[in-house]
Amino acid sequence: MMGDKPDEGIAKCFSPHLGTYLLSHSVGLPLRDAEQAAAAAFWQPWQSGNRDIWSHWLKEIDGFRAQLATLLNGDLDSFCPQTSLSSAVAKIIDSLTLDKAKNTILLSEEDFPSIAFALQKAGAGGYRLKFIPAQADTSELNVWADHMTADVGMVLVTHVQSNNGRQLPVQKITELSRSKGIISLVDIAQSIAILPIDLQAWSADFVVGSCVKWVGGGPGAAFMWVRPEIIARCEPQNVGWFSHADPFEFDIHQFKYADNALRFWGGTPSVYPYVVAAHSLQFINSTGVDVIRAHNLLLCDKIIEALSPTQLVSPADVQSRSGTVIIHFGDHQETLVTRLQAQQVHFDSRAKGIRLSPHLCNSSQQIEALIGLLK
């Protein structure tokens, strides 16, 4: 476990920047050697005269999937690359046959709007949305139980809600949904690489995530995980040659779904985002999420202990909080925002408060200087 300061070797792995970077909940810092690693994986084969570039690229994408499998404790065949979470969700919805008696999708008003937008368009297929109100405590299982009525066929569970920094008990919620015959879809965009995740322990049917935040892998490298037992039920409508069981068969009269999660892939995939993200995932795996989480908690504790309880929006309890501290200073909020910006503190501010996310690139000294500014 890390001490009061991150290992200097690890801290130096991140791209240099001015000030104190606390935006990993939005866009994570890339690794210092990300461009070099991506060039070796993407451009070098061209320069070496590789005549079978697709074999090389698919091997690199398999490396991306393998790193995800290691990080999240899942099988490689259950992971499919995606360009974004909302695209992945849309593909999931249109792959399932509607049960008219269970045509309601349950989600929270605290979920990220992009996925909700994708689900709203599912209404064209006969689904309707039911929202758990924002004021409800979605960390309480009884709240979910009360809303899982007989008409609910799918539930969206956001592992970490970005608005309030709250961590939800995913395993308990997905176990409850499974017991009621409800399909579960879990969003791990805000939790991957900062919270330990064991897909084998969850009862989820689908999991979607991306590498742009805590992974620091840049945009464009999203993914979905599909429970093997549900694959046979899924017939995606948005397909392409990489959804085929044999993409290189080239028989225009025959389409056969891949027998794993790759049936959700689609047409010609991008490659570069996945080689960038694979490099970051390898770093996360070699460092260990337990190490990252311990360092994050240490620095978050410093911030929380310096605040009045009335200034803390996100949970103080370790089991309930994510990697982000959300604070609000009432009438002094705008003054504080201006002060932090002037001192090169990189953060963002939403309706509920300022969001601060310490990562391995941050030191105890940076957080102590931040606390001085907050006071």
VEXZASE-509076 format. One record per residue (C-alpha): x, y, z; residue number from 1; residue in one letter. Coordinates in nm, 2 decimals. Example, Ala and Ser with C-alpha at 12.3 -4.5 7.8 and 13.67 -1.06 7.14 Angstrom:
// residues 2
{{1.23, -0.45, 0.78}, 1, A}
{{1.37, -0.11, 0.71}, 2, S}
END
This chain:
// residues 375
{{0.00, 0.00, 0.00}, 1, M}
{{0.12, 0.35, -0.08}, 2, M}
{{0.23, 0.59, 0.19}, 3, G}
{{0.17, 0.96, 0.22}, 4, D}
{{0.34, 1.02, -0.12}, 5, K}
{{0.29, 0.82, -0.44}, 6, P}
{{0.60, 0.63, -0.56}, 7, D}
{{0.79, 0.88, -0.76}, 8, E}
{{0.84, 0.63, -1.04}, 9, G}
{{0.47, 0.59, -1.07}, 10, I}
{{0.39, 0.96, -1.05}, 11, A}
{{0.64, 1.03, -1.33}, 12, K}
{{0.45, 0.79, -1.56}, 13, C}
{{0.18, 1.05, -1.63}, 14, F}
{{0.20, 1.32, -1.89}, 15, S}
{{0.34, 1.64, -1.75}, 16, P}
{{0.09, 1.92, -1.68}, 17, H}
{{0.07, 2.26, -1.51}, 18, L}
{{-0.09, 2.27, -1.17}, 19, G}
{{-0.29, 2.00, -0.98}, 20, T}
{{-0.49, 1.76, -1.20}, 21, Y}
{{-0.81, 1.64, -1.03}, 22, L}
{{-1.02, 1.55, -1.33}, 23, L}
{{-0.99, 1.18, -1.36}, 24, S}
{{-1.37, 1.14, -1.32}, 25, H}
{{-1.40, 1.33, -1.65}, 26, S}
{{-1.08, 1.27, -1.86}, 27, V}
{{-0.79, 1.09, -1.71}, 28, G}
{{-0.43, 1.20, -1.77}, 29, L}
{{-0.26, 0.98, -2.03}, 30, P}
{{0.06, 0.81, -1.96}, 31, L}
{{0.38, 0.98, -2.06}, 32, R}
{{0.48, 0.71, -2.31}, 33, D}
{{0.12, 0.66, -2.45}, 34, A}
{{0.21, 0.81, -2.79}, 35, E}
{{0.52, 0.61, -2.82}, 36, Q}
{{0.35, 0.28, -2.72}, 37, A}
{{0.06, 0.35, -2.96}, 38, A}
{{0.30, 0.43, -3.24}, 39, A}
{{0.48, 0.10, -3.19}, 40, A}
{{0.15, -0.09, -3.20}, 41, A}
{{-0.03, 0.10, -3.48}, 42, F}
{{0.22, 0.26, -3.71}, 43, W}
{{0.53, 0.04, -3.69}, 44, Q}
{{0.37, -0.25, -3.88}, 45, P}
{{0.31, -0.02, -4.18}, 46, W}
{{0.67, 0.09, -4.16}, 47, Q}
{{0.80, -0.27, -4.14}, 48, S}
{{0.61, -0.37, -4.45}, 49, G}
{{0.36, -0.60, -4.28}, 50, N}
{{0.13, -0.74, -4.55}, 51, R}
{{-0.13, -0.88, -4.31}, 52, D}
{{-0.22, -0.57, -4.12}, 53, I}
{{-0.56, -0.69, -4.01}, 54, W}
{{-0.41, -0.99, -3.83}, 55, S}
{{-0.18, -0.75, -3.65}, 56, H}
{{-0.45, -0.51, -3.56}, 57, W}
{{-0.69, -0.78, -3.44}, 58, L}
{{-0.42, -0.91, -3.22}, 59, K}
{{-0.38, -0.57, -3.07}, 60, E}
{{-0.75, -0.54, -3.00}, 61, I}
{{-0.75, -0.88, -2.84}, 62, D}
{{-0.48, -0.74, -2.62}, 63, G}
{{-0.72, -0.47, -2.52}, 64, F}
{{-0.99, -0.72, -2.44}, 65, R}
{{-0.74, -0.94, -2.25}, 66, A}
{{-0.64, -0.65, -2.03}, 67, Q}
{{-1.01, -0.58, -1.95}, 68, L}
{{-1.06, -0.95, -1.87}, 69, A}
{{-0.77, -0.93, -1.62}, 70, T}
{{-0.88, -0.61, -1.46}, 71, L}
{{-1.25, -0.70, -1.43}, 72, L}
{{-1.22, -1.08, -1.38}, 73, N}
{{-1.40, -1.18, -1.69}, 74, G}
{{-1.34, -1.40, -2.00}, 75, D}
{{-1.20, -1.24, -2.31}, 76, L}
{{-1.48, -1.37, -2.53}, 77, D}
{{-1.74, -1.19, -2.32}, 78, S}
{{-1.59, -0.84, -2.40}, 79, F}
{{-1.67, -0.65, -2.72}, 80, C}
{{-1.51, -0.32, -2.81}, 81, P}
{{-1.75, -0.02, -2.86}, 82, Q}
{{-1.70, 0.34, -2.96}, 83, T}
{{-1.92, 0.47, -2.67}, 84, S}
{{-2.14, 0.36, -2.39}, 85, L}
{{-2.46, 0.50, -2.55}, 86, S}
{{-2.39, 0.32, -2.87}, 87, S}
{{-2.33, 0.00, -2.68}, 88, A}
{{-2.66, 0.05, -2.49}, 89, V}
{{-2.85, 0.11, -2.81}, 90, A}
{{-2.71, -0.22, -2.95}, 91, K}
{{-2.81, -0.41, -2.64}, 92, I}
{{-3.17, -0.28, -2.65}, 93, I}
{{-3.22, -0.36, -3.02}, 94, D}
{{-3.08, -0.71, -2.97}, 95, S}
{{-3.35, -0.83, -2.73}, 96, L}
{{-3.71, -0.94, -2.81}, 97, T}
{{-3.96, -0.72, -2.63}, 98, L}
{{-4.18, -0.89, -2.37}, 99, D}
{{-4.49, -0.67, -2.38}, 100, K}
{{-4.58, -0.76, -2.02}, 101, A}
{{-4.23, -0.64, -1.90}, 102, K}
{{-4.16, -0.34, -2.13}, 103, N}
{{-4.04, -0.10, -1.86}, 104, T}
{{-3.68, 0.00, -1.82}, 105, I}
{{-3.60, 0.12, -1.46}, 106, L}
{{-3.32, 0.38, -1.41}, 107, L}
{{-3.24, 0.67, -1.18}, 108, S}
{{-3.26, 1.04, -1.24}, 109, E}
{{-2.90, 1.05, -1.12}, 110, E}
{{-2.78, 0.84, -1.41}, 111, D}
{{-2.56, 0.99, -1.68}, 112, F}
{{-2.79, 1.15, -1.95}, 113, P}
{{-2.61, 1.00, -2.25}, 114, S}
{{-2.73, 0.65, -2.16}, 115, I}
{{-3.08, 0.77, -2.07}, 116, A}
{{-3.10, 0.94, -2.42}, 117, F}
{{-3.02, 0.60, -2.58}, 118, A}
{{-3.28, 0.43, -2.37}, 119, L}
{{-3.54, 0.69, -2.45}, 120, Q}
{{-3.51, 0.61, -2.82}, 121, K}
{{-3.58, 0.25, -2.72}, 122, A}
{{-3.94, 0.37, -2.68}, 123, G}
{{-3.98, 0.33, -3.06}, 124, A}
{{-3.95, -0.05, -2.99}, 125, G}
{{-4.23, -0.04, -2.73}, 126, G}
{{-4.02, 0.02, -2.42}, 127, Y}
{{-4.10, 0.29, -2.16}, 128, R}
{{-3.88, 0.44, -1.90}, 129, L}
{{-3.94, 0.47, -1.52}, 130, K}
{{-3.71, 0.69, -1.32}, 131, F}
{{-3.62, 0.65, -0.95}, 132, I}
{{-3.64, 1.01, -0.82}, 133, P}
{{-3.32, 1.20, -0.77}, 134, A}
{{-3.40, 1.25, -0.40}, 135, Q}
{{-3.42, 0.87, -0.34}, 136, A}
{{-3.12, 0.70, -0.18}, 137, D}
{{-3.03, 0.45, -0.45}, 138, T}
{{-2.77, 0.29, -0.22}, 139, S}
{{-3.06, 0.14, -0.03}, 140, E}
{{-3.17, -0.20, -0.17}, 141, L}
{{-3.53, -0.14, -0.06}, 142, N}
{{-3.56, 0.16, -0.29}, 143, V}
{{-3.48, -0.07, -0.59}, 144, W}
{{-3.71, -0.34, -0.46}, 145, A}
{{-4.00, -0.09, -0.44}, 146, D}
{{-3.95, 0.02, -0.80}, 147, H}
{{-3.90, -0.33, -0.95}, 148, M}
{{-4.26, -0.38, -1.03}, 149, T}
{{-4.41, -0.66, -1.24}, 150, A}
{{-4.38, -0.45, -1.56}, 151, D}
{{-4.00, -0.39, -1.53}, 152, V}
{{-3.80, -0.59, -1.78}, 153, G}
{{-3.46, -0.42, -1.75}, 154, M}
{{-3.28, -0.22, -1.49}, 155, V}
{{-2.99, 0.02, -1.54}, 156, L}
{{-2.75, 0.03, -1.25}, 157, V}
{{-2.48, 0.30, -1.24}, 158, T}
{{-2.20, 0.17, -1.02}, 159, H}
{{-2.09, 0.52, -0.94}, 160, V}
{{-2.32, 0.81, -0.99}, 161, Q}
{{-2.12, 1.11, -1.11}, 162, S}
{{-2.36, 1.38, -0.98}, 163, N}
{{-2.33, 1.28, -0.61}, 164, N}
{{-2.02, 1.06, -0.60}, 165, G}
{{-2.22, 0.77, -0.46}, 166, R}
{{-2.12, 0.41, -0.50}, 167, Q}
{{-2.42, 0.17, -0.54}, 168, L}
{{-2.43, -0.19, -0.42}, 169, P}
{{-2.43, -0.34, -0.76}, 170, V}
{{-2.41, -0.71, -0.66}, 171, Q}
{{-2.71, -0.68, -0.43}, 172, K}
{{-2.92, -0.49, -0.69}, 173, I}
{{-2.83, -0.74, -0.98}, 174, T}
{{-2.90, -1.04, -0.75}, 175, E}
{{-3.24, -0.89, -0.68}, 176, L}
{{-3.32, -0.82, -1.04}, 177, S}
{{-3.21, -1.17, -1.14}, 178, R}
{{-3.45, -1.32, -0.88}, 179, S}
{{-3.73, -1.12, -1.04}, 180, K}
{{-3.65, -1.22, -1.39}, 181, G}
{{-3.53, -0.87, -1.48}, 182, I}
{{-3.23, -0.81, -1.71}, 183, I}
{{-2.96, -0.59, -1.56}, 184, S}
{{-2.74, -0.34, -1.73}, 185, L}
{{-2.45, -0.19, -1.53}, 186, V}
{{-2.26, 0.12, -1.61}, 187, D}
{{-1.90, 0.12, -1.48}, 188, I}
{{-1.77, 0.43, -1.66}, 189, A}
{{-1.70, 0.61, -1.32}, 190, Q}
{{-1.57, 0.31, -1.13}, 191, S}
{{-1.34, 0.11, -1.36}, 192, I}
{{-0.97, 0.14, -1.25}, 193, A}
{{-1.06, 0.32, -0.92}, 194, I}
{{-1.29, 0.06, -0.75}, 195, L}
{{-1.23, -0.32, -0.75}, 196, P}
{{-1.47, -0.49, -0.98}, 197, I}
{{-1.53, -0.87, -1.01}, 198, D}
{{-1.77, -0.95, -1.29}, 199, L}
{{-1.79, -1.31, -1.18}, 200, Q}
{{-1.92, -1.20, -0.84}, 201, A}
{{-2.20, -0.98, -0.99}, 202, W}
{{-2.52, -1.12, -1.13}, 203, S}
{{-2.52, -0.87, -1.42}, 204, A}
{{-2.63, -0.95, -1.77}, 205, D}
{{-2.46, -0.66, -1.94}, 206, F}
{{-2.19, -0.42, -1.83}, 207, V}
{{-2.07, -0.12, -2.03}, 208, V}
{{-1.77, 0.11, -1.96}, 209, G}
{{-1.50, 0.32, -2.12}, 210, S}
{{-1.13, 0.40, -2.07}, 211, C}
{{-1.14, 0.78, -2.09}, 212, V}
{{-1.17, 0.85, -1.72}, 213, K}
{{-0.97, 0.67, -1.44}, 214, W}
{{-0.80, 0.44, -1.69}, 215, V}
{{-0.65, 0.74, -1.87}, 216, G}
{{-0.68, 0.56, -2.20}, 217, G}
{{-0.84, 0.84, -2.40}, 218, G}
{{-1.18, 0.86, -2.58}, 219, P}
{{-1.31, 0.60, -2.83}, 220, G}
{{-1.21, 0.29, -2.64}, 221, A}
{{-1.54, 0.19, -2.48}, 222, A}
{{-1.66, -0.17, -2.43}, 223, F}
{{-1.94, -0.40, -2.33}, 224, M}
{{-1.94, -0.73, -2.13}, 225, W}
{{-2.21, -0.98, -2.19}, 226, V}
{{-2.30, -1.27, -1.96}, 227, R}
{{-2.23, -1.59, -2.16}, 228, P}
{{-2.57, -1.74, -2.07}, 229, E}
{{-2.76, -1.46, -2.23}, 230, I}
{{-2.56, -1.44, -2.56}, 231, I}
{{-2.79, -1.68, -2.75}, 232, A}
{{-3.09, -1.45, -2.68}, 233, R}
{{-2.92, -1.15, -2.83}, 234, C}
{{-2.96, -1.07, -3.20}, 235, E}
{{-2.82, -0.73, -3.26}, 236, P}
{{-2.97, -0.54, -3.56}, 237, Q}
{{-2.68, -0.30, -3.60}, 238, N}
{{-2.43, -0.55, -3.75}, 239, V}
{{-2.14, -0.56, -3.99}, 240, G}
{{-1.86, -0.80, -4.10}, 241, W}
{{-1.70, -0.80, -3.76}, 242, F}
{{-2.03, -0.92, -3.60}, 243, S}
{{-1.99, -1.24, -3.82}, 244, H}
{{-1.87, -1.57, -3.69}, 245, A}
{{-1.61, -1.55, -3.96}, 246, D}
{{-1.55, -1.19, -4.07}, 247, P}
{{-1.32, -1.30, -4.36}, 248, F}
{{-1.57, -1.55, -4.51}, 249, E}
{{-1.70, -1.28, -4.75}, 250, F}
{{-2.02, -1.47, -4.85}, 251, D}
{{-2.27, -1.20, -4.92}, 252, I}
{{-2.56, -1.44, -4.90}, 253, H}
{{-2.49, -1.57, -4.55}, 254, Q}
{{-2.46, -1.40, -4.22}, 255, F}
{{-2.40, -1.59, -3.90}, 256, K}
{{-2.37, -1.42, -3.56}, 257, Y}
{{-2.04, -1.47, -3.37}, 258, A}
{{-2.10, -1.70, -3.09}, 259, D}
{{-1.96, -1.46, -2.83}, 260, N}
{{-1.99, -1.09, -2.74}, 261, A}
{{-1.83, -0.99, -3.07}, 262, L}
{{-2.17, -1.03, -3.24}, 263, R}
{{-2.22, -0.67, -3.11}, 264, F}
{{-1.91, -0.53, -3.28}, 265, W}
{{-2.05, -0.41, -3.62}, 266, G}
{{-1.86, -0.29, -3.92}, 267, G}
{{-1.49, -0.19, -3.97}, 268, T}
{{-1.36, -0.10, -3.63}, 269, P}
{{-1.13, 0.17, -3.52}, 270, S}
{{-0.80, 0.04, -3.39}, 271, V}
{{-0.59, 0.33, -3.26}, 272, Y}
{{-0.80, 0.41, -2.95}, 273, P}
{{-0.78, 0.05, -2.84}, 274, Y}
{{-0.40, 0.03, -2.86}, 275, V}
{{-0.38, 0.35, -2.66}, 276, V}
{{-0.62, 0.22, -2.40}, 277, A}
{{-0.46, -0.12, -2.38}, 278, A}
{{-0.13, 0.04, -2.28}, 279, H}
{{-0.31, 0.23, -2.00}, 280, S}
{{-0.49, -0.09, -1.89}, 281, L}
{{-0.17, -0.28, -1.87}, 282, Q}
{{-0.03, 0.00, -1.64}, 283, F}
{{-0.34, -0.02, -1.42}, 284, I}
{{-0.31, -0.40, -1.40}, 285, N}
{{0.06, -0.40, -1.31}, 286, S}
{{0.01, -0.13, -1.05}, 287, T}
{{-0.31, -0.28, -0.90}, 288, G}
{{-0.65, -0.13, -0.83}, 289, V}
{{-0.60, -0.19, -0.46}, 290, D}
{{-0.29, 0.04, -0.47}, 291, V}
{{-0.47, 0.31, -0.67}, 292, I}
{{-0.78, 0.29, -0.44}, 293, R}
{{-0.57, 0.31, -0.12}, 294, A}
{{-0.38, 0.62, -0.25}, 295, H}
{{-0.71, 0.78, -0.36}, 296, N}
{{-0.87, 0.72, -0.02}, 297, L}
{{-0.57, 0.86, 0.16}, 298, L}
{{-0.59, 1.19, -0.03}, 299, L}
{{-0.97, 1.21, -0.03}, 300, C}
{{-0.96, 1.16, 0.35}, 301, D}
{{-0.74, 1.47, 0.38}, 302, K}
{{-0.99, 1.68, 0.19}, 303, I}
{{-1.29, 1.54, 0.38}, 304, I}
{{-1.13, 1.59, 0.72}, 305, E}
{{-1.06, 1.96, 0.64}, 306, A}
{{-1.43, 2.03, 0.55}, 307, L}
{{-1.74, 2.10, 0.75}, 308, S}
{{-2.00, 1.82, 0.71}, 309, P}
{{-2.23, 2.08, 0.55}, 310, T}
{{-1.97, 2.14, 0.27}, 311, Q}
{{-1.94, 1.77, 0.17}, 312, L}
{{-2.19, 1.65, -0.09}, 313, V}
{{-2.05, 1.31, -0.17}, 314, S}
{{-2.06, 1.03, 0.09}, 315, P}
{{-1.80, 1.03, 0.37}, 316, A}
{{-1.83, 0.66, 0.44}, 317, D}
{{-1.56, 0.46, 0.26}, 318, V}
{{-1.80, 0.18, 0.15}, 319, Q}
{{-2.04, 0.43, -0.01}, 320, S}
{{-1.80, 0.68, -0.17}, 321, R}
{{-1.64, 0.67, -0.51}, 322, S}
{{-1.30, 0.82, -0.60}, 323, G}
{{-1.45, 1.17, -0.63}, 324, T}
{{-1.50, 1.42, -0.35}, 325, V}
{{-1.79, 1.66, -0.43}, 326, I}
{{-1.80, 1.98, -0.23}, 327, I}
{{-2.02, 2.29, -0.21}, 328, H}
{{-1.95, 2.62, -0.02}, 329, F}
{{-2.29, 2.78, -0.06}, 330, G}
{{-2.28, 3.15, -0.13}, 331, D}
{{-1.90, 3.13, -0.15}, 332, H}
{{-1.90, 2.87, -0.43}, 333, Q}
{{-1.82, 3.10, -0.72}, 334, E}
{{-1.54, 3.28, -0.52}, 335, T}
{{-1.39, 2.94, -0.45}, 336, L}
{{-1.41, 2.83, -0.81}, 337, V}
{{-1.23, 3.14, -0.93}, 338, T}
{{-0.96, 3.10, -0.66}, 339, R}
{{-0.89, 2.73, -0.76}, 340, L}
{{-0.88, 2.82, -1.13}, 341, Q}
{{-0.63, 3.10, -1.07}, 342, A}
{{-0.40, 2.85, -0.89}, 343, Q}
{{-0.41, 2.60, -1.18}, 344, Q}
{{-0.63, 2.34, -1.00}, 345, V}
{{-0.79, 2.13, -1.27}, 346, H}
{{-1.15, 2.03, -1.17}, 347, F}
{{-1.50, 2.08, -1.28}, 348, D}
{{-1.82, 2.21, -1.12}, 349, S}
{{-2.17, 2.07, -1.16}, 350, R}
{{-2.50, 2.17, -1.01}, 351, A}
{{-2.43, 1.98, -0.69}, 352, K}
{{-2.08, 2.11, -0.64}, 353, G}
{{-1.71, 2.10, -0.73}, 354, I}
{{-1.58, 1.76, -0.82}, 355, R}
{{-1.22, 1.66, -0.72}, 356, L}
{{-1.07, 1.32, -0.80}, 357, S}
{{-0.72, 1.25, -0.67}, 358, P}
{{-0.52, 0.98, -0.86}, 359, H}
{{-0.17, 0.84, -0.87}, 360, L}
{{-0.05, 1.16, -1.04}, 361, C}
{{-0.13, 1.36, -0.72}, 362, N}
{{0.09, 1.40, -0.41}, 363, S}
{{0.00, 1.47, -0.05}, 364, S}
{{0.17, 1.81, -0.09}, 365, Q}
{{-0.07, 1.90, -0.37}, 366, Q}
{{-0.37, 1.81, -0.17}, 367, I}
{{-0.24, 2.01, 0.13}, 368, E}
{{-0.20, 2.31, -0.09}, 369, A}
{{-0.55, 2.25, -0.22}, 370, L}
{{-0.69, 2.24, 0.13}, 371, I}
{{-0.52, 2.58, 0.20}, 372, G}
{{-0.71, 2.72, -0.10}, 373, L}
{{-1.04, 2.57, 0.03}, 374, L}
{{-0.99, 2.74, 0.37}, 375, K}
END
